Amino acid sequence: MEWPFRKESIDKFWQTLETQAEPAESAARFPILSRTTVHVTLLAVLALTFCLGGLAVNKTLEGDEALYALIPRTITITGEWIHLEYNGVAYYNKPPLYFWSSAALFHVLPVTASTAALPSAFFGALSALMIYVLCRAAFPGWELAFLSTLVYLTTHEVLHWIRGVHLEAMLTFWVLVGLLAAYRSIKSPAAMIAMGIAAGLGWLSKGPHSLYPAVVALPLWKSEGVLWRRLASRWSVAAGLVLLAIVVPWFWARMQEGSGLIRAYFIGQISDRLFGPPMVQNGPLFYPLKLAATYWPWLPAGVIGFFLLARGWKISAGARLWLIYAALVAIVVTITPERRMRYLFQIYPALSVASGAAVAFAVQRYPRLLRIFVILAAVGATIMVAVSRKGSKPSNSTRDAVQVASRIEPGERVWITNRTQYGRRKQPSVAKTLGFYAAPLVRACKADCVGQAIPGSVVVARADEAERVAKDLNGSIEYSNKTLAVVRVPGSDQGR
C-alpha cells in the first residue's frame, strides 16, 4: 500500500487548502453537500441538537453549577445586577456576563436547571459555528471547516462542559471571535477593534483567558512582517481602550464595596491560580494523561493533524494561527499550578481543527469517508434527542439539601448556619444547592444565627449541630435528615 504521508501528497493537500485548486472536483465528489447553504444548515441543525438536545432535563445542580444558577436567580429576585451575591454573601470570584444572561432568561422562562444551562449550550453551538467561520477565513474551501466543526460537536468532553451550567463555552466563543479578528488584522488593522471587543466580553464571561488572541496575534504579525506597524498603529490603542471601556466599569463598581474583589478575584482567582502552590494530586502529566484517556476517537487524528499543520507552517497563515494558539494554551495550562479538566476546554477548538485536517486529508484520497462521517454524526444527534440527558446521580448530601429546600414555604425567612454555608472537612457545602432550590432567598449567618435569625424564621443547620442550634435559639427541630435539619425559631413573625 502506498504511504499516504509523502511530501507530494501533503504539498497537494496544502495547495488545495490555500488556493482551492480543485473546486470543481470537490463539487463533483459531493454535489449536494458542497453547497454552502446545505452544509452550513446541516452544521447549524447538528450544533443545536448536540448542544441543546435533552438539556439538563433530569439534572440536580450541585457545586459550582448550583452556584452559577443561584446567582442569576438571586438577581431576578432582588433586582441587583451589579453587586452579585449568593445566600446574602457577596460574590466576587467570577465576572457577571454569564449570570446576566441566565438572569435575563429567568425573567421569561422557568427557573430550572435547563434554563440555567441554556447560555452555555447556546454559546457552545455558536462556538462550533465560529470554528467553521474561522476555518473558512483561514483555509479557502469548505471541507476542512466542515469536518473540524463536526469533530468539535462529536467530542465528548466538549459536550460535557457545554451541556451544563458552566462558563467555558461563553468564554471560548469570544476567544474564537478574537482569533478571527487576529487573523483578519494581518491585512486589515481595523479588525483589532473586534479583538478588543471580544477580549472585553470574554473577560466579563470568565477572565483574562480572553487575551489569548492578542498574544497569538504577535507572532502571527511577526511572521507576516507587520508586527511593528500593528503595534504602533492607532488601531492597537483603540483596541486597548475598547477593552478597558468594557471591563473597567463593572470592576470599578465592585471595588467600591471594599477589598473583597481584590482578595477574591485578583488574588484568589488569578494570582493564586498562576503562581500559587501546585496541586499535589494533579501532577505535570495530568493533562497529557487525561487527553490520552478521554480524547477518543479523535486522538490519532489530532496527532496526525498537528503534523499536517506543522508541515503547512510556511505556506499557510491559518496553520500558523492554530499552531500558535494550541501551543499558547498548552503552555499556560501546563505551567499553571492548579490543574483541572475545565482549564483544557480552550484547547479543544485547536484539537478539532487538527483532527479535521487529518480527516480532510483522508477524504481527499477516500471521499466516501466524509459521507460516513456525516451519517454517523446524524445518527449520534438522533440518539442525543431520543435518549440522552445531561445529568448525573447527585450525591446523598445534595439529595438531602433538595429535600430540605422542598419543605421551606415561599414566604419563609430562611437563615443557614456558617457550617451549612461553607461546610467543614469531609462536609461539602450544600448551601448552593439549598439556595437554588429553596423557594425564598436564603441568608447565611456569620456563625450559628443567634442574634440574627428573627422570630418565626427558619434556620437550616447541619444535622450534627441542629440540637445545639435549636437550644441556643430556644427553637425546635421540625425536620432532619442525615445532612441537614430545619429549626423553627419561636415567635409570631413568619416573615410573610
Secondary structure as GFF3:
##gff-version 3
##sequence-region A 1 496
A	DSSP	alpha_helix	7	19	.	.	.	ID=ss1
A	DSSP	alpha_helix	23	29	.	.	.	ID=ss2
A	DSSP	alpha_helix	36	52	.	.	.	ID=ss3
A	DSSP	alpha_helix	63	78	.	.	.	ID=ss4
A	DSSP	beta_strand	85	86	.	.	.	ID=ss5
A	DSSP	beta_strand	89	90	.	.	.	ID=ss6
A	DSSP	alpha_helix	97	106	.	.	.	ID=ss7
A	DSSP	alpha_helix	113	138	.	.	.	ID=ss8
A	DSSP	alpha_helix	143	153	.	.	.	ID=ss9
A	DSSP	alpha_helix	156	162	.	.	.	ID=ss10
A	DSSP	alpha_helix	168	184	.	.	.	ID=ss11
A	DSSP	three_ten_helix	189	191	.	.	.	ID=ss12
A	DSSP	alpha_helix	192	205	.	.	.	ID=ss13
A	DSSP	three_ten_helix	208	211	.	.	.	ID=ss14
A	DSSP	alpha_helix	212	223	.	.	.	ID=ss15
A	DSSP	alpha_helix	227	231	.	.	.	ID=ss16
A	DSSP	alpha_helix	234	255	.	.	.	ID=ss17
A	DSSP	alpha_helix	260	261	.	.	.	ID=ss18
A	DSSP	pi_helix	262	271	.	.	.	ID=ss19
A	DSSP	alpha_helix	272	275	.	.	.	ID=ss20
A	DSSP	alpha_helix	286	294	.	.	.	ID=ss21
A	DSSP	alpha_helix	299	311	.	.	.	ID=ss22
A	DSSP	alpha_helix	317	335	.	.	.	ID=ss23
A	DSSP	three_ten_helix	341	347	.	.	.	ID=ss24
A	DSSP	alpha_helix	348	365	.	.	.	ID=ss25
A	DSSP	alpha_helix	368	387	.	.	.	ID=ss26
A	DSSP	alpha_helix	396	406	.	.	.	ID=ss27
A	DSSP	beta_strand	414	416	.	.	.	ID=ss28
A	DSSP	alpha_helix	418	422	.	.	.	ID=ss29
A	DSSP	alpha_helix	431	437	.	.	.	ID=ss30
A	DSSP	beta_strand	442	444	.	.	.	ID=ss31
A	DSSP	beta_strand	458	462	.	.	.	ID=ss32
A	DSSP	three_ten_helix	463	465	.	.	.	ID=ss33
A	DSSP	alpha_helix	466	472	.	.	.	ID=ss34
A	DSSP	beta_strand	476	480	.	.	.	ID=ss35
A	DSSP	beta_strand	484	488	.	.	.	ID=ss36
###
